[in-house]
Amino acid sequence: DGLAAQAAAFRARADLAVARLATAEKPTQFLLQALQERDAHAARLRARLHAAEKSAAGAVADAEGLATHNARLEAEVHKLVQHRAELQHLKHHVARLRAQPPPPPRPPLGPRNDPSPLAAARAPPKP
């Protein structure tokens, strides 16, 4: 009887130890599973971050290209404005010249009216 009681006590203690181990393994398994899920979530977030950084780098390159293009367009617009101002100035002068009466006709050139020194040399002396 003593041995049977000891065996029963050992079995009860072994069953209790097994139950405690099963209870102790549950939180460990839960923690391992939670860590694996967090690692997988972190990996997905890293992938999204990498894609966002790549997209941002592309957007920066696009913005730089657009800034260069805008600078070129601004320079062209500035030149066009200057040309327009020059054209307005020229139109104003043309309109002013057209509004003036025509100059009187010139007398025909001859030995008396020719201002060149050769014509004066060929002209007869004045009395």
N, CA, C and O atoms as CSV, one atom per row, in Angstrom:
chain,resi,resn,atom,element,x,y,z
A,1,ASP,N,N,0.806,-1.183,0.000
A,1,ASP,CA,C,0.000,0.000,0.000
A,1,ASP,C,C,0.864,1.268,0.000
A,1,ASP,O,O,0.528,2.245,-0.669
A,2,GLY,N,N,1.899,1.254,0.697
A,2,GLY,CA,C,2.763,2.418,0.803
A,2,GLY,C,C,3.342,2.795,-0.549
A,2,GLY,O,O,3.455,3.965,-0.916
A,3,LEU,N,N,3.711,1.720,-1.285
A,3,LEU,CA,C,4.268,1.988,-2.600
A,3,LEU,C,C,3.201,2.492,-3.560
A,3,LEU,O,O,3.479,3.371,-4.376
A,4,ALA,N,N,2.047,1.982,-3.486
A,4,ALA,CA,C,0.969,2.415,-4.359
A,4,ALA,C,C,0.598,3.850,-4.039
A,4,ALA,O,O,0.282,4.625,-4.943
A,5,ALA,N,N,0.633,4.216,-2.759
A,5,ALA,CA,C,0.298,5.582,-2.381
A,5,ALA,C,C,1.377,6.543,-2.867
A,5,ALA,O,O,1.095,7.653,-3.318
A,6,GLN,N,N,2.638,6.074,-2.759
A,6,GLN,CA,C,3.737,6.902,-3.251
A,6,GLN,C,C,3.640,7.075,-4.769
A,6,GLN,O,O,3.872,8.169,-5.283
A,7,ALA,N,N,3.301,6.012,-5.483
A,7,ALA,CA,C,3.171,6.058,-6.938
A,7,ALA,C,C,2.034,6.991,-7.323
A,7,ALA,O,O,2.150,7.755,-8.281
A,8,ALA,N,N,0.934,6.929,-6.577
A,8,ALA,CA,C,-0.197,7.803,-6.864
A,8,ALA,C,C,0.185,9.259,-6.601
A,8,ALA,O,O,-0.219,10.154,-7.343
A,9,ALA,N,N,0.967,9.493,-5.539
A,9,ALA,CA,C,1.398,10.856,-5.236
A,9,ALA,C,C,2.337,11.374,-6.321
A,9,ALA,O,O,2.251,12.529,-6.738
A,10,PHE,N,N,3.243,10.491,-6.774
A,10,PHE,CA,C,4.153,10.899,-7.862
A,10,PHE,C,C,3.386,11.196,-9.157
A,10,PHE,O,O,3.695,12.149,-9.872
A,11,ARG,N,N,2.368,10.351,-9.444
A,11,ARG,CA,C,1.540,10.589,-10.641
A,11,ARG,C,C,0.804,11.909,-10.530
A,11,ARG,O,O,0.718,12.660,-11.502
A,12,ALA,N,N,0.273,12.196,-9.354
A,12,ALA,CA,C,-0.467,13.445,-9.148
A,12,ALA,C,C,0.478,14.641,-9.322
A,12,ALA,O,O,0.127,15.652,-9.930
A,13,ARG,N,N,1.703,14.491,-8.762
A,13,ARG,CA,C,2.672,15.577,-8.928
A,13,ARG,C,C,3.104,15.712,-10.381
A,13,ARG,O,O,3.299,16.828,-10.863
A,14,ALA,N,N,3.256,14.595,-11.088
A,14,ALA,CA,C,3.643,14.631,-12.507
A,14,ALA,C,C,2.525,15.266,-13.331
A,14,ALA,O,O,2.789,16.085,-14.212
A,15,ASP,N,N,1.280,14.888,-13.047
A,15,ASP,CA,C,0.155,15.500,-13.770
A,15,ASP,C,C,0.091,17.005,-13.502
A,15,ASP,O,O,-0.193,17.793,-14.403
A,16,LEU,N,N,0.357,17.391,-12.258
A,16,LEU,CA,C,0.357,18.807,-11.917
A,16,LEU,C,C,1.491,19.536,-12.655
A,16,LEU,O,O,1.301,20.651,-13.142
A,17,ALA,N,N,2.647,18.912,-12.733
A,17,ALA,CA,C,3.786,19.519,-13.439
A,17,ALA,C,C,3.477,19.656,-14.928
A,17,ALA,O,O,3.791,20.681,-15.534
A,18,VAL,N,N,2.864,18.628,-15.521
A,18,VAL,CA,C,2.488,18.687,-16.938
A,18,VAL,C,C,1.456,19.788,-17.166
A,18,VAL,O,O,1.545,20.522,-18.150
A,19,ALA,N,N,0.501,19.909,-16.288
A,19,ALA,CA,C,-0.520,20.953,-16.416
A,19,ALA,C,C,0.117,22.335,-16.288
A,19,ALA,O,O,-0.245,23.266,-17.008
A,20,ARG,N,N,1.075,22.455,-15.358
A,20,ARG,CA,C,1.765,23.741,-15.203
A,20,ARG,C,C,2.593,24.072,-16.447
A,20,ARG,O,O,2.625,25.221,-16.888
A,21,LEU,N,N,3.252,23.075,-17.001
A,21,LEU,CA,C,4.039,23.293,-18.224
A,21,LEU,C,C,3.136,23.706,-19.385
A,21,LEU,O,O,3.485,24.599,-20.157
A,22,ALA,N,N,1.986,23.065,-19.508
A,22,ALA,CA,C,1.048,23.422,-20.578
A,22,ALA,C,C,0.563,24.852,-20.394
A,22,ALA,O,O,0.442,25.604,-21.360
A,23,THR,N,N,0.284,25.225,-19.135
A,23,THR,CA,C,-0.153,26.583,-18.860
A,23,THR,C,C,0.984,27.574,-19.120
A,23,THR,O,O,0.729,28.670,-19.617
A,24,ALA,N,N,2.203,27.226,-18.804
A,24,ALA,CA,C,3.359,28.093,-19.009
A,24,ALA,C,C,3.672,28.232,-20.503
A,24,ALA,O,O,4.128,29.293,-20.931
A,25,GLU,N,N,3.442,27.203,-21.291
A,25,GLU,CA,C,3.734,27.252,-22.736
A,25,GLU,C,C,2.752,28.149,-23.477
A,25,GLU,O,O,3.113,28.734,-24.498
A,26,LYS,N,N,1.534,28.272,-22.997
A,26,LYS,CA,C,0.536,29.078,-23.694
A,26,LYS,C,C,0.983,30.537,-23.832
A,26,LYS,O,O,0.944,31.059,-24.946
A,27,PRO,N,N,1.399,31.214,-22.776
A,27,PRO,CA,C,1.860,32.599,-22.944
A,27,PRO,C,C,3.098,32.676,-23.843
A,27,PRO,O,O,3.240,33.614,-24.627
A,28,THR,N,N,3.978,31.705,-23.729
A,28,THR,CA,C,5.184,31.714,-24.571
A,28,THR,C,C,4.799,31.591,-26.038
A,28,THR,O,O,5.319,32.321,-26.883
A,29,GLN,N,N,3.905,30.685,-26.338
A,29,GLN,CA,C,3.453,30.528,-27.723
A,29,GLN,C,C,2.736,31.790,-28.196
A,29,GLN,O,O,2.919,32.232,-29.331
A,30,PHE,N,N,1.923,32.361,-27.319
A,30,PHE,CA,C,1.220,33.597,-27.669
A,30,PHE,C,C,2.228,34.713,-27.969
A,30,PHE,O,O,2.099,35.437,-28.956
A,31,LEU,N,N,3.231,34.832,-27.095
A,31,LEU,CA,C,4.247,35.870,-27.303
A,31,LEU,C,C,5.021,35.631,-28.597
A,31,LEU,O,O,5.288,36.576,-29.339
A,32,LEU,N,N,5.380,34.394,-28.871
A,32,LEU,CA,C,6.100,34.086,-30.122
A,32,LEU,C,C,5.247,34.410,-31.334
A,32,LEU,O,O,5.728,34.988,-32.309
A,33,GLN,N,N,3.985,34.038,-31.267
A,33,GLN,CA,C,3.088,34.326,-32.378
A,33,GLN,C,C,2.900,35.833,-32.545
A,33,GLN,O,O,2.902,36.334,-33.670
A,34,ALA,N,N,2.739,36.558,-31.443
A,34,ALA,CA,C,2.573,38.009,-31.511
A,34,ALA,C,C,3.827,38.651,-32.103
A,34,ALA,O,O,3.726,39.569,-32.917
A,35,LEU,N,N,5.006,38.178,-31.700
A,35,LEU,CA,C,6.262,38.709,-32.256
A,35,LEU,C,C,6.366,38.432,-33.752
A,35,LEU,O,O,6.803,39.295,-34.513
A,36,GLN,N,N,5.974,37.252,-34.171
A,36,GLN,CA,C,6.007,36.925,-35.605
A,36,GLN,C,C,5.054,37.828,-36.390
A,36,GLN,O,O,5.390,38.306,-37.474
A,37,GLU,N,N,3.854,38.058,-35.827
A,37,GLU,CA,C,2.900,38.934,-36.507
A,37,GLU,C,C,3.432,40.367,-36.572
A,37,GLU,O,O,3.285,41.043,-37.590
A,38,ARG,N,N,4.050,40.824,-35.483
A,38,ARG,CA,C,4.622,42.175,-35.486
A,38,ARG,C,C,5.776,42.285,-36.484
A,38,ARG,O,O,5.917,43.300,-37.167
A,39,ASP,N,N,6.594,41.243,-36.566
A,39,ASP,CA,C,7.697,41.246,-37.534
A,39,ASP,C,C,7.164,41.304,-38.966
A,39,ASP,O,O,7.698,42.025,-39.809
A,40,ALA,N,N,6.108,40.537,-39.227
A,40,ALA,CA,C,5.514,40.548,-40.569
A,40,ALA,C,C,4.925,41.925,-40.865
A,40,ALA,O,O,5.069,42.438,-41.975
A,41,HIS,N,N,4.262,42.524,-39.872
A,41,HIS,CA,C,3.681,43.866,-40.048
A,41,HIS,C,C,4.792,44.895,-40.263
A,41,HIS,O,O,4.665,45.779,-41.110
A,42,ALA,N,N,5.870,44.783,-39.504
A,42,ALA,CA,C,7.013,45.691,-39.672
A,42,ALA,C,C,7.620,45.544,-41.070
A,42,ALA,O,O,8.001,46.540,-41.685
A,43,ALA,N,N,7.711,44.327,-41.568
A,43,ALA,CA,C,8.249,44.099,-42.914
A,43,ALA,C,C,7.345,44.744,-43.963
A,43,ALA,O,O,7.834,45.348,-44.917
A,44,ARG,N,N,6.015,44.617,-43.788
A,44,ARG,CA,C,5.094,45.265,-44.730
A,44,ARG,C,C,5.246,46.786,-44.673
A,44,ARG,O,O,5.246,47.453,-45.707
A,45,LEU,N,N,5.377,47.334,-43.452
A,45,LEU,CA,C,5.558,48.781,-43.311
A,45,LEU,C,C,6.878,49.242,-43.932
A,45,LEU,O,O,6.933,50.302,-44.556
A,46,ARG,N,N,7.942,48.448,-43.762
A,46,ARG,CA,C,9.228,48.800,-44.390
A,46,ARG,C,C,9.098,48.820,-45.912
A,46,ARG,O,O,9.642,49.702,-46.576
A,47,ALA,N,N,8.379,47.852,-46.453
A,47,ALA,CA,C,8.184,47.809,-47.907
A,47,ALA,C,C,7.404,49.037,-48.373
A,47,ALA,O,O,7.739,49.643,-49.391
A,48,ARG,N,N,6.361,49.400,-47.622
A,48,ARG,CA,C,5.590,50.605,-47.979
A,48,ARG,C,C,6.443,51.861,-47.867
A,48,ARG,O,O,6.353,52.759,-48.704
A,49,LEU,N,N,7.286,51.918,-46.812
A,49,LEU,CA,C,8.176,53.065,-46.626
A,49,LEU,C,C,9.164,53.162,-47.789
A,49,LEU,O,O,9.418,54.251,-48.304
A,50,HIS,N,N,9.712,52.033,-48.193
A,50,HIS,CA,C,10.653,52.034,-49.319
A,50,HIS,C,C,9.960,52.510,-50.599
A,50,HIS,O,O,10.523,53.298,-51.359
A,51,ALA,N,N,8.747,52.032,-50.830
A,51,ALA,CA,C,8.000,52.462,-52.023
A,51,ALA,C,C,7.687,53.959,-51.944
A,51,ALA,O,O,7.763,54.662,-52.951
A,52,ALA,N,N,7.335,54.447,-50.750
A,52,ALA,CA,C,7.029,55.873,-50.591
A,52,ALA,C,C,8.286,56.719,-50.808
A,52,ALA,O,O,8.219,57.777,-51.434
A,53,GLU,N,N,9.437,56.256,-50.291
A,53,GLU,CA,C,10.690,56.990,-50.509
A,53,GLU,C,C,11.045,57.038,-51.982
A,53,GLU,O,O,11.497,58.064,-52.490
A,54,LYS,N,N,10.838,55.925,-52.659
A,54,LYS,CA,C,11.105,55.873,-54.100
A,54,LYS,C,C,10.182,56.833,-54.846
A,54,LYS,O,O,10.613,57.547,-55.752
A,55,SER,N,N,8.918,56.842,-54.458
A,55,SER,CA,C,7.951,57.738,-55.081
A,55,SER,C,C,8.309,59.196,-54.787
A,55,SER,O,O,8.205,60.053,-55.665
A,56,ALA,N,N,8.730,59.473,-53.557
A,56,ALA,CA,C,9.105,60.839,-53.189
A,56,ALA,C,C,10.330,61.288,-53.988
A,56,ALA,O,O,10.395,62.435,-54.430
A,57,ALA,N,N,11.287,60.401,-54.171
A,57,ALA,CA,C,12.478,60.749,-54.965
A,57,ALA,C,C,12.074,61.057,-56.404
A,57,ALA,O,O,12.600,61.987,-57.014
A,58,GLY,N,N,11.150,60.285,-56.939
A,58,GLY,CA,C,10.653,60.558,-58.291
A,58,GLY,C,C,9.918,61.887,-58.356
A,58,GLY,O,O,10.048,62.626,-59.331
A,59,ALA,N,N,9.151,62.189,-57.325
A,59,ALA,CA,C,8.427,63.463,-57.291
A,59,ALA,C,C,9.393,64.637,-57.190
A,59,ALA,O,O,9.164,65.683,-57.797
A,60,VAL,N,N,10.467,64.471,-56.432
A,60,VAL,CA,C,11.468,65.538,-56.317
A,60,VAL,C,C,12.126,65.771,-57.676
A,60,VAL,O,O,12.322,66.914,-58.088
A,61,ALA,N,N,12.463,64.685,-58.367
A,61,ALA,CA,C,13.070,64.822,-59.692
A,61,ALA,C,C,12.102,65.511,-60.656
A,61,ALA,O,O,12.507,66.364,-61.445
A,62,ASP,N,N,10.835,65.141,-60.586
A,62,ASP,CA,C,9.833,65.788,-61.437
A,62,ASP,C,C,9.704,67.274,-61.106
A,62,ASP,O,O,9.593,68.110,-62.003
A,63,ALA,N,N,9.718,67.590,-59.822
A,63,ALA,CA,C,9.602,68.989,-59.402
A,63,ALA,C,C,10.798,69.803,-59.880
A,63,ALA,O,O,10.646,70.951,-60.298
A,64,GLU,N,N,11.989,69.206,-59.817
A,64,GLU,CA,C,13.181,69.918,-60.297
A,64,GLU,C,C,13.091,70.161,-61.802
A,64,GLU,O,O,13.435,71.237,-62.290
A,65,GLY,N,N,12.627,69.153,-62.526
A,65,GLY,CA,C,12.452,69.318,-63.971
A,65,GLY,C,C,11.438,70.400,-64.289
A,65,GLY,O,O,11.641,71.203,-65.199
A,66,LEU,N,N,10.344,70.420,-63.538
A,66,LEU,CA,C,9.322,71.443,-63.756
A,66,LEU,C,C,9.837,72.834,-63.398
A,66,LEU,O,O,9.493,73.815,-64.058
A,67,ALA,N,N,10.660,72.920,-62.356
A,67,ALA,CA,C,11.217,74.217,-61.980
A,67,ALA,C,C,12.134,74.741,-63.086
A,67,ALA,O,O,12.116,75.932,-63.397
A,68,THR,N,N,12.925,73.861,-63.671
A,68,THR,CA,C,13.793,74.258,-64.784
A,68,THR,C,C,12.958,74.709,-65.971
A,68,THR,O,O,13.257,75.722,-66.602
A,69,HIS,N,N,11.917,73.957,-66.268
A,69,HIS,CA,C,11.035,74.303,-67.381
A,69,HIS,C,C,10.351,75.647,-67.118
A,69,HIS,O,O,10.239,76.476,-68.021
A,70,ASN,N,N,9.896,75.860,-65.886
A,70,ASN,CA,C,9.257,77.136,-65.534
A,70,ASN,C,C,10.229,78.299,-65.692
A,70,ASN,O,O,9.852,79.368,-66.173
A,71,ALA,N,N,11.471,78.092,-65.290
A,71,ALA,CA,C,12.469,79.162,-65.425
A,71,ALA,C,C,12.676,79.510,-66.895
A,71,ALA,O,O,12.776,80.682,-67.256
A,72,ARG,N,N,12.741,78.477,-67.743
A,72,ARG,CA,C,12.885,78.721,-69.191
A,72,ARG,C,C,11.676,79.481,-69.734
A,72,ARG,O,O,11.828,80.422,-70.514
A,73,LEU,N,N,10.476,79.070,-69.319
A,73,LEU,CA,C,9.266,79.743,-69.791
A,73,LEU,C,C,9.217,81.190,-69.308
A,73,LEU,O,O,8.814,82.081,-70.056
A,74,GLU,N,N,9.623,81.428,-68.067
A,74,GLU,CA,C,9.636,82.795,-67.556
A,74,GLU,C,C,10.599,83.664,-68.351
A,74,GLU,O,O,10.297,84.820,-68.646
A,75,ALA,N,N,11.761,83.110,-68.700
A,75,ALA,CA,C,12.727,83.871,-69.489
A,75,ALA,C,C,12.150,84.179,-70.873
A,75,ALA,O,O,12.322,85.282,-71.392
A,76,GLU,N,N,11.469,83.201,-71.464
A,76,GLU,CA,C,10.855,83.427,-72.781
A,76,GLU,C,C,9.764,84.491,-72.698
A,76,GLU,O,O,9.677,85.367,-73.559
A,77,VAL,N,N,8.939,84.413,-71.668
A,77,VAL,CA,C,7.870,85.407,-71.501
A,77,VAL,C,C,8.479,86.793,-71.314
A,77,VAL,O,O,7.971,87.772,-71.861
A,78,HIS,N,N,9.559,86.881,-70.546
A,78,HIS,CA,C,10.219,88.175,-70.333
A,78,HIS,C,C,10.735,88.731,-71.665
A,78,HIS,O,O,10.583,89.920,-71.946
A,79,LYS,N,N,11.341,87.869,-72.478
A,79,LYS,CA,C,11.821,88.318,-73.796
A,79,LYS,C,C,10.665,88.779,-74.662
A,79,LYS,O,O,10.758,89.802,-75.341
A,80,LEU,N,N,9.573,88.022,-74.639
A,80,LEU,CA,C,8.413,88.389,-75.449
A,80,LEU,C,C,7.831,89.733,-75.002
A,80,LEU,O,O,7.406,90.536,-75.833
A,81,VAL,N,N,7.813,89.970,-73.713
A,81,VAL,CA,C,7.311,91.253,-73.201
A,81,VAL,C,C,8.209,92.381,-73.680
A,81,VAL,O,O,7.727,93.444,-74.071
A,82,GLN,N,N,9.520,92.148,-73.648
A,82,GLN,CA,C,10.448,93.168,-74.140
A,82,GLN,C,C,10.240,93.426,-75.625
A,82,GLN,O,O,10.237,94.576,-76.063
A,83,HIS,N,N,10.066,92.360,-76.401
A,83,HIS,CA,C,9.833,92.519,-77.842
A,83,HIS,C,C,8.524,93.260,-78.087
A,83,HIS,O,O,8.439,94.088,-78.994
A,84,ARG,N,N,7.509,92.967,-77.288
A,84,ARG,CA,C,6.237,93.652,-77.455
A,84,ARG,C,C,6.395,95.147,-77.169
A,84,ARG,O,O,5.835,95.986,-77.873
A,85,ALA,N,N,7.161,95.464,-76.133
A,85,ALA,CA,C,7.391,96.872,-75.816
A,85,ALA,C,C,8.143,97.563,-76.955
A,85,ALA,O,O,7.837,98.702,-77.306
A,86,GLU,N,N,9.124,96.870,-77.525
A,86,GLU,CA,C,9.859,97.438,-78.664
A,86,GLU,C,C,8.937,97.652,-79.855
A,86,GLU,O,O,9.011,98.678,-80.532
A,87,LEU,N,N,8.062,96.672,-80.106
A,87,LEU,CA,C,7.120,96.811,-81.217
A,87,LEU,C,C,6.172,97.988,-80.981
A,87,LEU,O,O,5.887,98.741,-81.912
A,88,GLN,N,N,5.688,98.156,-79.775
A,88,GLN,CA,C,4.813,99.285,-79.467
A,88,GLN,C,C,5.545,100.604,-79.700
A,88,GLN,O,O,4.983,101.558,-80.239
A,89,HIS,N,N,6.795,100.638,-79.286
A,89,HIS,CA,C,7.601,101.839,-79.486
A,89,HIS,C,C,7.755,102.138,-80.981
A,89,HIS,O,O,7.593,103.277,-81.417
A,90,LEU,N,N,8.071,101.094,-81.757
A,90,LEU,CA,C,8.229,101.284,-83.201
A,90,LEU,C,C,6.907,101.693,-83.856
A,90,LEU,O,O,6.897,102.552,-84.738
A,91,LYS,N,N,5.802,101.093,-83.439
A,91,LYS,CA,C,4.501,101.465,-83.992
A,91,LYS,C,C,4.190,102.927,-83.697
A,91,LYS,O,O,3.666,103.650,-84.544
A,92,HIS,N,N,4.520,103.345,-82.488
A,92,HIS,CA,C,4.285,104.734,-82.120
A,92,HIS,C,C,5.089,105.669,-83.036
A,92,HIS,O,O,4.565,106.675,-83.513
A,93,HIS,N,N,6.356,105.333,-83.277
A,93,HIS,CA,C,7.174,106.173,-84.150
A,93,HIS,C,C,6.661,106.169,-85.585
A,93,HIS,O,O,6.654,107.211,-86.240
A,94,VAL,N,N,6.236,105.021,-86.077
A,94,VAL,CA,C,5.703,104.943,-87.443
A,94,VAL,C,C,4.436,105.775,-87.543
A,94,VAL,O,O,4.257,106.511,-88.513
A,95,ALA,N,N,3.557,105.672,-86.556
A,95,ALA,CA,C,2.317,106.460,-86.580
A,95,ALA,C,C,2.631,107.958,-86.530
A,95,ALA,O,O,1.995,108.751,-87.223
A,96,ARG,N,N,3.610,108.339,-85.712
A,96,ARG,CA,C,3.991,109.740,-85.623
A,96,ARG,C,C,4.566,110.237,-86.951
A,96,ARG,O,O,4.259,111.343,-87.394
A,97,LEU,N,N,5.410,109.399,-87.586
A,97,LEU,CA,C,5.985,109.786,-88.877
A,97,LEU,C,C,4.912,109.890,-89.959
A,97,LEU,O,O,4.975,110.765,-90.823
A,98,ARG,N,N,3.936,109.001,-89.907
A,98,ARG,CA,C,2.857,109.048,-90.905
A,98,ARG,C,C,1.971,110.264,-90.690
A,98,ARG,O,O,1.400,110.797,-91.641
A,99,ALA,N,N,1.858,110.698,-89.458
A,99,ALA,CA,C,1.000,111.838,-89.156
A,99,ALA,C,C,1.649,113.166,-89.555
A,99,ALA,O,O,0.945,114.158,-89.740
A,100,GLN,N,N,2.937,113.202,-89.687
A,100,GLN,CA,C,3.622,114.439,-90.072
A,100,GLN,C,C,3.367,114.734,-91.550
A,100,GLN,O,O,3.233,113.818,-92.362
A,101,PRO,N,N,3.304,116.015,-91.887
A,101,PRO,CA,C,3.133,116.328,-93.319
A,101,PRO,C,C,4.433,115.968,-94.051
A,101,PRO,O,O,5.523,116.024,-93.480
A,102,PRO,N,N,4.289,115.602,-95.314
A,102,PRO,CA,C,5.492,115.213,-96.063
A,102,PRO,C,C,6.419,116.428,-96.203
A,102,PRO,O,O,5.943,117.561,-96.276
A,103,PRO,N,N,7.717,116.203,-96.240
A,103,PRO,CA,C,8.644,117.330,-96.395
A,103,PRO,C,C,8.483,117.949,-97.782
A,103,PRO,O,O,8.035,117.274,-98.708
A,104,PRO,N,N,8.836,119.202,-97.933
A,104,PRO,CA,C,8.707,119.829,-99.252
A,104,PRO,C,C,9.635,119.136,-100.241
A,104,PRO,O,O,10.674,118.600,-99.857
A,105,PRO,N,N,9.253,119.149,-101.524
A,105,PRO,CA,C,10.098,118.460,-102.496
A,105,PRO,C,C,11.445,119.169,-102.611
A,105,PRO,O,O,11.537,120.387,-102.459
A,106,ARG,N,N,12.450,118.412,-102.873
A,106,ARG,CA,C,13.792,118.955,-103.026
A,106,ARG,C,C,13.934,119.540,-104.427
A,106,ARG,O,O,13.356,119.030,-105.387
A,107,PRO,N,N,14.678,120.569,-104.525
A,107,PRO,CA,C,14.929,121.080,-105.888
A,107,PRO,C,C,15.841,120.124,-106.625
A,107,PRO,O,O,16.666,119.454,-106.004
A,108,PRO,N,N,15.711,120.049,-107.913
A,108,PRO,CA,C,16.554,119.112,-108.656
A,108,PRO,C,C,18.025,119.503,-108.488
A,108,PRO,O,O,18.374,120.680,-108.387
A,109,LEU,N,N,18.832,118.519,-108.463
A,109,LEU,CA,C,20.263,118.769,-108.314
A,109,LEU,C,C,20.835,119.270,-109.628
A,109,LEU,O,O,20.531,118.733,-110.694
A,110,GLY,N,N,21.609,120.234,-109.551
A,110,GLY,CA,C,22.284,120.773,-110.733
A,110,GLY,C,C,23.549,121.454,-110.267
A,110,GLY,O,O,23.881,121.373,-109.084
A,111,PRO,N,N,24.266,122.118,-111.147
A,111,PRO,CA,C,25.513,122.740,-110.727
A,111,PRO,C,C,25.273,123.804,-109.664
A,111,PRO,O,O,26.148,124.059,-108.836
A,112,ARG,N,N,24.106,124.425,-109.676
A,112,ARG,CA,C,23.860,125.474,-108.671
A,112,ARG,C,C,23.406,124.906,-107.326
A,112,ARG,O,O,23.739,125.458,-106.277
A,113,ASN,N,N,22.646,123.803,-107.349
A,113,ASN,CA,C,22.060,123.257,-106.110
A,113,ASN,C,C,22.841,122.082,-105.527
A,113,ASN,O,O,22.529,121.628,-104.426
A,114,ASP,N,N,23.825,121.592,-106.223
A,114,ASP,CA,C,24.561,120.413,-105.755
A,114,ASP,C,C,25.535,120.830,-104.671
A,114,ASP,O,O,26.396,121.673,-104.925
A,115,PRO,N,N,25.435,120.272,-103.462
A,115,PRO,CA,C,26.302,120.687,-102.369
A,115,PRO,C,C,27.683,120.030,-102.414
A,115,PRO,O,O,28.527,120.341,-101.574
A,116,SER,N,N,27.936,119.136,-103.364
A,116,SER,CA,C,29.224,118.447,-103.360
A,116,SER,C,C,30.351,119.368,-103.803
A,116,SER,O,O,30.113,120.286,-104.588
A,117,PRO,N,N,31.573,119.150,-103.323
A,117,PRO,CA,C,32.702,120.003,-103.697
A,117,PRO,C,C,33.047,119.894,-105.171
A,117,PRO,O,O,33.559,120.853,-105.747
A,118,LEU,N,N,32.782,118.754,-105.800
A,118,LEU,CA,C,33.094,118.609,-107.237
A,118,LEU,C,C,32.197,119.513,-108.079
A,118,LEU,O,O,32.646,120.115,-109.054
A,119,ALA,N,N,30.921,119.599,-107.690
A,119,ALA,CA,C,29.992,120.450,-108.450
A,119,ALA,C,C,30.404,121.924,-108.281
A,119,ALA,O,O,30.295,122.714,-109.218
A,120,ALA,N,N,30.874,122.281,-107.085
A,120,ALA,CA,C,31.281,123.673,-106.883
A,120,ALA,C,C,32.521,123.990,-107.707
A,120,ALA,O,O,32.690,125.120,-108.165
A,121,ALA,N,N,33.378,123.010,-107.896
A,121,ALA,CA,C,34.585,123.225,-108.690
A,121,ALA,C,C,34.247,123.363,-110.170
A,121,ALA,O,O,34.930,124.095,-110.887
A,122,ARG,N,N,33.222,122.685,-110.636
A,122,ARG,CA,C,32.836,122.722,-112.050
A,122,ARG,C,C,31.944,123.909,-112.371
A,122,ARG,O,O,31.815,124.299,-113.532
A,123,ALA,N,N,31.342,124.470,-111.367
A,123,ALA,CA,C,30.401,125.566,-111.606
A,123,ALA,C,C,31.163,126.819,-112.036
A,123,ALA,O,O,32.283,127.064,-111.586
A,124,PRO,N,N,30.541,127.607,-112.913
A,124,PRO,CA,C,31.190,128.843,-113.325
A,124,PRO,C,C,31.259,129.820,-112.150
A,124,PRO,O,O,30.377,129.808,-111.292
A,125,PRO,N,N,32.254,130.634,-112.098
A,125,PRO,CA,C,32.392,131.563,-110.982
A,125,PRO,C,C,31.235,132.534,-110.949
A,125,PRO,O,O,30.655,132.863,-111.983
A,126,LYS,N,N,30.910,132.982,-109.776
A,126,LYS,CA,C,29.781,133.905,-109.578
A,126,LYS,C,C,30.288,135.318,-109.854
A,126,LYS,O,O,31.371,135.684,-109.397
A,127,PRO,N,N,29.508,136.126,-110.608
A,127,PRO,CA,C,29.948,137.492,-110.912
A,127,PRO,C,C,29.896,138.424,-109.769
A,127,PRO,O,O,30.242,139.596,-109.912
